[in-house]
């Protein structure tokens, strides 16, 4: 697909058609990572990187808590 570079204030911009955004799984407001090499640019959606604290902060309150879970016997094919 050929897209034109347009002036946007003191910068340059490329408009991405909504069909292209849909193919990329992106939406308005998403961040992109751009890698430039040998006169080519690769554009990809920047996916969030979660920390353990981020994930734990999203846990609902009141979930049952199993004490000494690491001492429980194996129940599947896992190996500890």
N, C-alpha and C positions, 0 to 999 in steps of 0.2 A: 504494500500500500504506500502510495506517495503522499506525504504531508508537507505543507509549506510552512516555513518559519516566518512568523509575523512579529511586528514590533508591538511591545506591550510596555508602555511607559519608557523607562531607560533600559529595558531588558528585551529579550527575544523570547517568543513562546511558540509552542506547537500545540494545536488543539487535537485532542484525541476523540475520535467519534465514539458515541455511546456503545456501538456494536463492538468496537475494539476493547473498551473497558469491560464489557460483559464477557468477552472471550478470555480476558485476563483475570476475571474474578475480582475486579476492582470497582470502586465507586467514588463519587465525588468526595474529596476530603482525605482519601487514602494517600499514604506516602509511597514514593517510589525510590528505588535504588538504581542509579545509572552508572554503568561501567563503560568507559570510553577507551578504545584501543584501535590502532591502525585505521583511523578515519571511520570507525564504526561506533555506534552507541547501542548498548544493550539495556533495555528498560525492563525492570521487574518490580512487582509489588513488594514492598517491605512488610514482612510479616512480624508481628510482635514477638519479643523474646520475654518470657515470663520468668520471674525468679520464684523460688519456693515461698518467699514471704508474700508475693503477689497472689499466688494460688491459695495459700492458707488464709489470706484475708477474705477470699471469696467463699470460704466454707460456711455453710449455714450453721447457726448455733443449735445446740441441743442434739447433735448427733451422738449415738452411743460411743463410748470410749472404752476400748479394750486395754486394760492394764497388762503389762508383761506380754504383749503380743509376740515379741521376738522369742519367747520361750514356748510358744504353742507348737504342737506337732505339725509336720507337713501334711497338707490335705490334697495335694495334686502332684504334678511332676516337677515342681520347683526344687531347687537344691540350695540349701543355705550353707 
